Every structure is written in structure tokens, then in C-alpha cells.
Amino acid sequence: MAIYFDENAQRFHLQSKQTSYMLQIIKGFVTHLYWGRRLAENTCRFPRPIRFGDRAFSPNPAGEGNEFSLDTLPQEYPAYGTTDFRVPAYELQAENGSTITKFIYTSHRIVQGKPKLDELPATYVESDGEASTLELTLVDQLLHVKLILTYTVFEELDAITRSVRFINEGPQQVRLLRALSMSVDFADAQFELLQLSGSWANERNVIRRPLVQGLQAVESRRGASSHQHNPFIALLRKGADEDNGEVYGLSLVYSGNFLAQVEVDQYCSARVSLGINPFDFSWLLLPGEAFQAPESVMVFSSQGLGGMSRIYHRLYRTRLCRGVFRDQPRPVLINNWEATYFHFNAEKIVQIARKGEELGIELFVLDDGWFGRRDHDRSSLGDWFVDRKKLPNGLADVVNRVTASGMQFGLWFEPEMVSPDSELYRKHPDWCLHVPGRERSTGRNQLVLDFSRPEVGDAVVQMVSDILSSAPITYVKWDMNRHMTEIGSAALPPERQRETAHRYMLGLYRVLEQMTSRFPHILFESCSGGGGRFDPGMLYYMPQTWTSDNTDAVSRLKIQYGTSLVYPISTMGAHVSAVPNHQVHRSTSLTMRGSVALSGNFGFELDPAAFTEEEEKLVRAQVAFYKEVRGLVQFGTFYRLLSPFEGNETAWMFVSDDQSEAMVAYFRVLAQPNPPFTSLRLKGLHAEYAYSVKEADGAEEVYSGDALLYAGLNVPVLKGDFQSVVWRLKLVEKG
């Protein structure tokens, strides 16, 4: 059991492998006591109890005296308007227009395992012994609304999840105006805030700044988790770095509009909260109805950012990702998009696939342009039938020709979108998100289908299923290239229009559940202009994501490094593309492009027929090498060694669970005159083992693990810009 309750003190102690989380019921309110390093389970007296005192301009709830105020009480799920002036976790409006609530603890239960969330993705368990769950029930006696706070402790995986459920048990309707998934009040604000932000083709930059008094937040109002901000933040104790110091990570299992925020109050305490963005959101609860908020995943690490990342990696790879591909090596693929864009025919597709197969590539992916009359991005989304002008003998003919000798075949879809110039739109113009009487804005010449409507989702499921059933397809790239505007639904009444964006996500999750259940043999990869929806919600249905549309090797150093703060390497698509790069027009060596792409789910975005003889030889070697280390890269433990956000060099490494093998990759962007000699201190190895260390050129030496960890490995002298080195380490002898 990982959850303990002291009835006399009304105190709960949640305990994982290295973390403790404590809360206490005080005067019926759920208060926060502690989150940090693991404490002994029999902590009978807590040395830092909640303190009370009369504070100016902090009013007191009726009947509680002048020393008790919610404005100074550290809370687990706070409201606004009953003496707490800080940002609330929720807001609920009664029929009379009032937003005042008072939820008081009434009961709790502790159970083994982890209950599922209704209609939402979430982490899961495969046996009850993996986790314990605490459910706290709070009730507003005037409104007869029940609030259930749920905490699950993954004891060995060292993570805590939180979620919230509102149940209207009264005779009147109520409206949720805000329903965040978690809130924590820290006793102080001596932290730095870390966020992952950027833009299309420049996703998940690591941004770190000190907390200051007031509100600091990252959010999305785009109808997707977005390229601009990831649904994750971390609080770092000052001085915390990659390997040392205390870090608190907060991640939201959701793919739509979100808010992650920290408020530092007048007494320099920090309130951190995370959940669905309350901007333009409301949810009507009729009598008997319930609302389930998404899950938040909380990770504490006393071993810096690296420790936090490794907890998230293991949890998300093994207890968020699902399906047969969760634990299977991912195939090396080649995608025709940058080779042909919309301009191809059946013979060109077969030619690219066969050439790729000669190089050892295992999967060919036919990207945009195979359906409707899709010769450009101005038409045919929604018309999921084969373009017979490009593929005169149909899709099955091409697929069978490609797969005849063992190559696999994959297909690109963008099922959530519709082109105004399409048969689907002409037949169902009300099936897109829109507001009556308002113009319909387009993005990439397309509109967003209204997945809040079940009939729309059902039609998409049927069209896509018909294609996937027509040929032996084993991979789908599920794209989404436009954020939401004119967010309204023709199927919802006026009082529910602000539910549209969240209902869209629930509809999308329903569609994805149906698709992945119907086709369990297909590897689904999510995409949104690259990494615009790289979030835990999508990983629940699709175990990998196209990390960014930007395939430039130098840009990818930052993109993949930033992504790795939360997301496992097995979830990252990383490909070699042609140069000059199509996004930034930079030319980098094929060696460096390969080395960067080897650090993810490896593939290519180019025409292999354009390779020179020397390039072809190098690609064969890269593919063969990746197949040797694929299990290590995709499922090993990842360590960051040098940050591209801090200098001209980047390095990372992968270590097997038994510490018997490793791969190390080093990258230098620009050459420097008369540079210093560089060495890398490795991580994750066994100090008492001896390892053979082999460079790409075949040179091999044997070193002790402790020497590699504490003295380091010399980086060879490199000439020119955009250089990389990859080492393979194998166990020689156990000490």
C-alpha cells in the first residue's frame, strides 16, 4: 500500500519509490502539507504543520475566527470568492448567477489499482499492485454538487496522477466556468519556471525564468496543444540543473486548449495549477450529469531535470502508450513527401520504395496527394477515395507491388479537415466548425470538421476504415494542419456553444479509440504540422509523433533535446532529408543528418534515387547500424550530456537497462579557430564494468566504466561545420 491515512490527524500520506505527497483535512478543507523527497511512512508528527494568524485584508470564513482565512491556507483545490483572492482551480455558476461555492470534505476511499477516466486518455495499470488510488469526496451542501479529487500513486514508476470529477446531484442545472485538473500551494516561491515553447518548425525550446510576484502562465487557445506551448511546466529549485537539485514536473494528458500557470502571492508562496484553459470554456451540468477533467501527471525529482525526464519516459512509454507497438521496435521508413510533394504517379512511388528497400529500409509511406483531386493543398480533404489519375489501377495495386518483396506500406491521412473544394463539403457544408452568418476563415486552404458531432466522426471512421481495409497497410500518419477559428457547432444549442472545443477533443478521442481498436496491426503516428500536437493525450492512441516538420539536423538538436525533457525517445519520429534543407535551406553533411535522426525513430524524407554512390554506401551503413542499436535507442535509458541551448555542442546517450551496452552521440554545429580539446563525461554506465568503445570509423578501445563516468571520453579533433561522432559501447567484463 502506497497511501496511508492518519485518522486522528486527518492526514493522508501518498508515497512512491522516492517521493512523498501529504495533505490534510482542516475544518473540512483539503489542505496541502508536503510534496518532495520520500518521508518515512510512519511520520506521526509533521514538523511543519499549517500555521494560522490574523493577516490584514485576508477575510475570515463565517464562524471561523479571525486567524483562519482561505487566502493564506495552502489548498489542494481552491475556489474564489469565499476569502481566497488567489487564482482558483475551479469556478461553478448556479442558476441564480452566483459563483460562490463551498465544497467540504465528506468522505474518502483508498483502492488498489487505477480507475479509468470516462472518455479521456490517461495513464493505466496492468495489475492492481502497480498503483494505489485515493478518492476524496467533497460536497457543496447548498447546490448538492459533488466534487471528487482523485490521486493515483505509481509506486515503482515514482509518479502521482491527479484528476477531478464534478457530479450534479441537485435539482438545478449548474455551469462550470473553470475546471482545472490540479492545483498545489507551495510554502514558498524560490523556484524557476521551465516551459517548452516555440513555433511551427521550431518547437519545444527550453525556456527558464525566475518566478516573480504575480501570475506567469503558458497556454493554448488554438484548439490544440500547439507548437507554441507544450502542456507541461516544471518548477526548479534555484541551482537545479540536469543532474542535481529538486525539480517538480507537471504534465497534462490532453490535446486541446490548456492553461499552465503559477501565481506568486503577497506572502511569496507559489500556487501552481494546470488543466483545460478556462478561456472561452463553459460546461452545462444538468441534474444527474457529470464532468470529468483530464489527468495531470506530477513528477518530483531530487536528481535534476535528467531524473525527472527518466521518470516521465518510463511512465509514458510503458503506461500511457498502448497497443502491440508499445514494446515493438519501430520500422525504418522512407516518406515520399519531400521527394515528390503532390507530383507523383504509381511508377514513381514504386521506384522510391524499391530503391529504399535496396538500402535496407523497411517501410514506405505515401504522403499527401493520393486521394480525390489532390494536386495541390487547395482541394479534396475529406474525399478519402483514390485518385485514379495518379494511381490508375487503384491503391491496392501499388501497395501490393511495394509489399511483394517484404517492404511494408503506410499512408498519410488528414481526417479532421475538409477542403471547401471537396465533395464532402459540398454535400455537408454544416459539418465544419462555424458560426452562422460569419465568414469561415481558412488555414492551409481548409476548414476543421466538427468532431463534436458523432455523425461526423462516424463518417470519417467509415471512410478511413474503407481505405485501410482495401490493402495490406501497416502504418498511418494522422495529420492535422490547421488550428481552430470560428469555434461553433451547428449541433449544439446556444447555451452549450462554449463546450464545442472540448467536445471536439472528446469526439476526436472517440474516433481514435475506434480506429486503433479496429486496426491493432497498424502503427499510427500522430502529426500536426510536425509537433503541433506532441502531447500525452495523443500518445495514448498513437505511440509516436512526427517531432517537427523541420528536418534540418542543426534545428533538430534543440527540437529533439527539448522534446526529451518529457517524452520518451520511442515517441519521436526523426528523419534524414535532402539538402539544402527545405525549411531553413541549410546544407549539412549526410553523416550529421544521419547521426541526429538515429537518435529517434529513424527514417528518410527524400528521393533515394538522387544519392551518389558514396551517399548510398553511407545510407546503407546508417540503416544497418540503426537496426543494431534500434532497441537501445527506442527503449533504453536516455541521458542528456551537453545542451544545444547552452553552447555550440550537443551530446546525449542511450544505456540499456542492464547497463551492458550504450550509444553516445556528439554534435558540433560550427567550427572554431584553434579550439580546445573536448571530452565527454558519460552517464548511466556501471562503474565496475569494462566496456569496449567503438567509433564509426571502426577504431575500438576498452575502458573501465568508472573512467568513462568520472574522467570522460575524448572527442576526436573535427574539421569543419556540422560535425558529429557516434560511439557504440558494449560490455566486455563485469567487475
Secondary structure, 3 states (H helix, E strand, C coil): CCEEEECCCCEEEEECCCEEEEEEEECCEEEEEEEEECCCCCCCCCCCCCCCCCCCCCCCCCCCCCCCCCCCCCECCCCCCCCCCCCCCEEEECCCCCCCCCCEEEEEEEEECCCCCCCCCCCCCCCHHHEEEEEEEEEECCCCEEEEEEEEEECCCCEEEEEEEEEECCCCCEEEEEEEEEEEECCCCCEEEEEEEEECCEEEEEEEEECCCEEEEEECCCCCCCCCEEEEEEEEECCCCCCCECEEEEEEECCCCEEEEEEECCCCCEEEEEEECCCCCCEEECCCCEEECCEEEEEEECEHHHHHHHHHHHHHHHHCCCCCCCCCCCCCEEECHHHHCCCCCHHHHHHHHHHHHHCCCCEEEECCCCECCCCCCCCCCCCCCECCCCCCCCHHHHHHHHHCCCCEEEEEECCCEECCCCHHHHHCHHHECCCCCCCCCCECCEEEECCCCHHHHHHHHHHHHHHHCCCCCCEEEECCCCCCCCCCCCCCCHHHHHHHHHHHHHHHHHHHHHHHHHCCCCEEEECECCECCCCHHHHCCCCEEECCCCCCHHHHHHHHHHHCCCCCHHHEEEEEECCCCCCCCCCCCHHHHHHHHCCCEEEEECCHHHCCHHHHHHHHHHHHHHHHHHHHHHHCEEEEEECCCCCCEEEEEEECCCCCEEEEEEEECCCCCCCCCCEECCCCCCCCEEEEEEECCCCEEEEEHHHHHHCCEECCCCCCCCEEEEEEEEEEEEC
